[in-house]
Amino acid sequence: GHKIEETIHLLEANGPYDLGYNDADTYRIGYGITGFETFHVDVPESLRGQVATVKFEIEEGTVYLDDVFFKSEHLLLGNPTLNGQEARPDLASHANNYLIERPQYSLSYNESNKGPNWVSWQLNRSWLGNLSAPSRGVRPVTDPYPWQSDRLLPDHLNTTEGFEYFADSRYPREVSLDRGHVMAREKRNRTQKDQWATYFTTNLLPQEIDNNRHGAWRKLETFSLGIVKYRGWEVYNIAGGSGSQNLFYEPQDPLNVYNINIPEFMWNVFLVLKPGQGIQDVTIDTPVVAVNLPNFIQNPPDIIPLPWYHPYNLTTVDAIEEMTGLDLLSHLPDEIEEIIEARTYDGPTTVENFPYVS
């Protein structure tokens, strides 16, 4: 049989971070010094669905185990299938649907698109702190810091490097693209360890710069963060990109050279619960927001881009599923899933007025 051994070191996770995330932090304590810490163990595919024994050995002192669970909290609402296939860490059959699970989030990586099919995460106040973004200092713009390739992908999958997203002066782009987080850094800013974990390129999609920094995508991130930070709600979020607009970019553009897909749209779905609630508490009145945002310049510079809650941007979970081939929220009871996935959000669009549901 299989035997998995992981050693947790009750030492502070403290980098160094001169290159980005430090692998030594993965099994060191960050937030857990003053609260609860979550650690993740990769279970071999051959053990899935089998009976296994969990054994803990402590060399000295006392350690309190709050909970042991066998499904990621970030996949509480389901591991989204892609064209009927559930994501798995299986290279042979899942190169375009490769499951990566971290304490901070879960995602499905697509080798053909060189990016995530989806990124999924749970957010409550316990994840939030006040750390600011890593400073790039005087590094040249071509330096990918703090982005890193993802070491959880097997060697045979061609993970992207941070520098591959940069347009050099020989091939300028008409549309400026950011290395855009799918799950935002601010939603994991309680410790350096959690924050740096958001800078793996598997959590990155090329995003139109204004939309990512100031526009509808950014405003939606701020809204979902605000209802957690200021109102105490818990959010279960899943997001990704769809379509492709690489044909509109030069063949010599690094994104085309390295086969990195530029999504035509960025979509985002989140379901909101009260603290401590679970699937059994989801009803047909549970707030669900589904948004599909153009990943290109929508208007001339003198026109204000449409907000995330504009009818042109609001959509349904059903429509996103049809567009992407994904099955979202699959762990919900069918009769509830059917209703809330067909509904377009029409609730408050400000943190102060949330959570009225009509």
Disulfide bonds with the S-S distance in Angstrom:
none
